[in-house]
Every structure is written in structure tokens, then in C-alpha cells.
């Protein structure tokens, strides 16, 4: 099977666009380049699985903390720990921009990941370290295969200057194709249950070219300065009521992901492709007709009043000159949670139900790999994990009730979050309910 590079034509070929439409990307047929993945006739179909998967999310930490004294120093140890806690699926960053060749066709084995700040890191590398992504990915996936762990591939497009090598849809499709081919060549595609092409699309990722194009389409002056010959009506820069994007931005990001999915699906027809969504995404405004699954990330911290009263959505809960304020802030969270638990639970069910209905409409699987209490949490003597556990206890039952196919317990299932990782019994209790597909 050929590994020849894609013809890397630019995503933007003409500055002239029709009213209400974005610049259309140049779409290349990967089949013409010979990069066609062999369909796997025995692959487990996600949508046909009888019971939900209990999925953990190890993002890019699995590789960037794999070093001396790192939380993922011993992959055998942490994978066995994950199995012990009852998880049977795992979502990881597979670093496609580092696995694939650069624009000149050169493979790079080793990368330096610099850590400038000395404050604690939630995810990713705590220290400056080196990685070997190609070697690491195959070794890690092999260990997962040996343990029967299902894998959801994803990417945050973070780390090193190689992110700048992807500056068009052709580049994006190429690096994903080469990465999947690399995995297939090592006989490790069997347990890949889906591919999440870009984390929390279109917001939370490191694909700088995409962000630049989005920024241009959100700024009429900037767009016209960079595209002086474009015939663009003023109304395409009006903000939509839902989501806050201009019409031009919306057209661009929907065209980008749908074209990418179509290209990759033609090469790997048995793999569900999609992009995960941030919790604030308005699913009514998103075209998922080409998606192979839906993974919207929901947290109680996105409830407007809950966040307003406690600062729970971002880092405000733990942002203070005096750490003693952590205790006071946490008490605010617990009070609001205790006083409004039923209202918050109803609110969460509405979001979960809405995603489930969208999945049924398009006959695709729905799950959640990041949730349920808060996006950010911190290990501290004044703060415990009870709110995060209670939020999961409620939300997991709701996800099971509405037919989710893959369900997380939180976005803190990594060994670096020691306070919750070491509660083995809690993990076992909740993952058992997920895998049984039953409520309490």
C-alpha cells in the first residue's frame, strides 16, 4: 500500500466567493494517491455494541508524562490500574502531526516538548521532556491490544512547531491518513472504535492555521485587508444568535470538517470519523450529517447561574493570591450544588437528551469522553473530589438512560489526579453500572 504524499494544494484558492458562502477548500481524492485503508470486516461496530463502554480520557498525558518520575512512567502499571478500575475503553491523542511526515516527506523520530512555566500542569508535560511519538504510539497501542482495550483516537494538535506544517485541508487529511496507515501497517487498527479528528471543534485545539482563518472570517476589516479582491456582502459578517459565529465562520468550519470526514471515510470506510464538541456548543447549529458519532462534552460548570455564583467554569475557583481562599470558594460550590441539585440534574438531562436525539436522527452513536462536574479541578488540602464524584454519579445514569454508547466518569481519570485515581472502589462501582447499561 503506497505511502506517497498528498498533493498539498492550498486550502484557499480564490478570494472571490458568492454571497453567504465561504471560500471552498480544494478537496483531493486520497484514493488517487493510493492511501486507502483496508476495511476490517471483523471490527466491532460502535453503534451495534449491546452495552456502553466505560471510557477514560488520557489526552496527550499518556505520552508527555511517560518519563522518569512521570505519572505514566510505567505504561503496564497504569493500564493495569485502568483495567482494575473497570474501564474498557480509552481516548488518547495519537499526535497525527508528529507521526506523519513533514511537508518535505521527512519522518522525525524525536521531539522536544518545552515546559516554560513552573506551576502545576493539569494535563500534558509537567517538565521539559523528549518524546518519540512513532515508537511510543505503537508500543502503547500494543499494550492496549494485549489487554483488550478499545481505543478512540483523537488529537488536540498541541506541542512543537510541527503544528505549523498543517496549513490546508489537504495537509490535515494527509497527516491523518499517514497516521492511520502507520497504525494499520503495525496491525493495530482492530480495536480502534472511532477517530475524533479535532478536539472540541472548532474551539479548543492547537491547529493555528484553522484559528487564523476563523479569526479572519470573524473580523470584516481583517478579512477584506487580506482578501482585497473578494466580493463579500456585509451580512456574512453578522453574528448568528446561536454560537456567536459569523455566517462566514460557520460556513468555513462546517465545510472544513465535512470535507475532511468525507475524504477520510472514503479511505477508511469502516471507521466512524467526527470531531468532538465543547460543552457550550449549540448542537442545533452544527451539521453532523457526515459524522460517524457525536461526542459533546458536558459539565455542570457550564450552567450559567452555577458558574456566575461560584466561578466554576474556568480557573476562577482556584485563582486567588491566597490559597486559603480555595476553601471558601469550594464551600460556595458545595452550597449551590446542595441547594440546586435537582434543577441542575434536570438541566444536564436536557443536554444529554438533546445529543441523544440528534444521534438517533442520523443513526449514529453518541457518547461523552469529558464531563461531568467541572472542566478544571485541583488537588489541594482544602478541596476534595466529592462534588466531581456526585456529578458523575448523576450524569452517568442519565447517559445510560438515553442510550449513550461510550461514557466517561470524569475528565480526571488520569493517574496524576491522585485524589480520585486512588479511590479504586468508586471507579469500580460506577464503571460497572456503565458497562451493564443500567442505572443505580
Buried (B, 14 or more C-beta within 10 A) or exposed (E): EEBEBBEBBEBBEEBEBEEEBBBBBBBBEBEEBEBBBEEBEEBEEBEEBEEBBBBBBBBBBBBBBBBEEBBBEEBEEBBEBBEEBBBBBBBBBBBBBBBBBBEEEEEBEEBEBEEEEEEEBBBBBBBEBEBBBBEBBBEBBBBBBEBEBBBBBBBBBBBBEBBEBBBBBBBBBBBBBBBBBBBBEBEBBBBBBBBBBBBBBBBBBBBEBBEEBBEBBBBBEEBBEBBEEEEBEEEBBEEEEEBEBBBBBBBBBBBBBBBBBEBBBEBBEBBBBBBBBBBBBBBEBBEBEBBBBBBBBBBBBBBEEBBEBBBBBEEEBBEEEEEEBBEEBBEBBBEBBEEBBEEBBEBBBEBBBBBBEBBEEBEBBBBBBBBBBBBBBBBEEBBBBEBBBBBBBBBBBBBBBBBBBBBBBBBBBBBBBEBBBEBEEBBBBBBEBBBEBEEE
